[in-house]
């Protein structure tokens, strides 16, 4: 098999090869610095919500941002920690510690690379929209719930992972509400919402952070800050004990989580790439994008970070600010390093209530309420998939939710196909004389003793058993049975086996079976299946006229 390595070339190298100008650099610099300002509070907020320290979010934004920009398949994507991973990371850290998260993420990184190498980017697009909307809305609710304690200033360092348990702890501590934190958080939400409306060019999250720092420094508010909970910010990676998790049992236990991380990273990055293409008119390379995200996740963990993927909001900010090539993503990461080096003394003063406010707004945006409302008007099966995925995400587990959602969507889709498929008697006596079909049986001569049935839709395992009892249902034994297949796009192995059994039944009863309207594709499939070892090719016709001509001649010969 020939592999064209050019199809895996990262966009960064394509840009350099085509020529990189000073004007492009200026645009990328403005875009990169702007998005770094937005990414600074978000990276820390997502890390804290995931149950790890804020420095791990910054490390992820820096390392994954650089690697994804260099090796990815999109020109303008910005990668880093995102809300999609919060629930998964929190659960893994709670059960296996950061070491377990590191192993799961590295496994996910290699899975992403393999997905890119084997060109599985298109497969990700087959995940139904109700499933994506359901687990996204579920994640949004879980993120919102995880921030209620900090918004209320309850001082709970770590909440339980389960949704119901989380709310039980929150409700049992409502007497400890810190109204200073609550007021500050509400003000920060107002700042973010109003800034988007009146000064959209200024990032709302950074304004909320500035308001929080000023409130702590000059108003002396008694609220929990990054410093009071985590201490000083440092980008140095702390070592951990790999031997405690590098065993077969833990790797097996972490495999579903690794699959979830890889799946989420692939979905988020490719959806982000599609959005970016729509905004810029460019076209991403799905294969190198998945490989780039795999390398970014492995590099992030090696540096002491957490899982990463492309972030739609930060990518959109980059584009609007002028970012045009992957260099803007690199500048974004380098800018974050400078921010931490020169402003660490102010960063640690950020109140937890301000970060909670940022994540609550992020959760609201993730919930896609309008999309959910729109989907509720869809067919009942889609609503069922949406509701099932949402509830399983919130109450059970994201991995289970995605698996069950996809399987349920597939089963319901098969049911729709079954309902749309039919095997009907279309013999002349069963058809209206004024049929609009110019090729209808009502327009043809069909002698007594000839029965014509038509299959409409795919002939697969869902409808194959309907063929078994047709001869018994007719009430008499026809001399010739024509099975019309002009509307059959494909057959699976079950359908072919059912057709073989039906032919054997016809032969046993002395009925000649003819097939009409068989497409060249179906002919090839039937030949591979060995169907023609028992059935003569002369009994298979391209059109109904030829089949009826032969059938009528057979009946006439038998009656003679």
Buried (B, 14 or more C-beta within 10 A) or exposed (E): EEEEEEEBBBBBEBBEEEEBEEEBBEBBBBBBBBBBBBBBBBBBBBBBBBBBBBBBBBBBBBBBBBBBBBBBBBBBBBBBBBBBBBBBBBBBBBEBBBBBBBBBBBBBBBBBBBBBBEBBBEEBEEBBBBBBBBBBBBBBBBBBBBBBBBBBBBBBEEBBBBBEEBBEBBEEBEEEEBEBBBBBBEBBBEBBBEBEEEEEEEBBBBBBBBBBBEBBEEEEBEBBBBBBBBEEBBBEBEEBEEEEBEEEEBBEBBBBBBBBBBBBBBBBBBBBBBBBBEBBEBBBBBBBBBBBBBBBBBBBBBBBBBBBBBBBBBBBBBBBBBBBBBBBBBBBBBBBBEBBEEEBEBBBBBBBBBBBBBBBBBBBEBBBEEBBEEBEEEEEBBBBBBBBBBBBBBEBBBBBBBBBBBEBBEEBBBEEBBEEBBBEBBBBEEBEEEEEEEEBBBBBEBBEBBBBBBBBBBBBBBBBEBBEEBBEEBEEBBBBBBBBBBBBEEBBEBBBBBBBEBBEBBEEEEBBBBBBBBBEEBBEBBEEBEBEEEBEEEBBBBBBBEBBBBBBEBBEEEEE
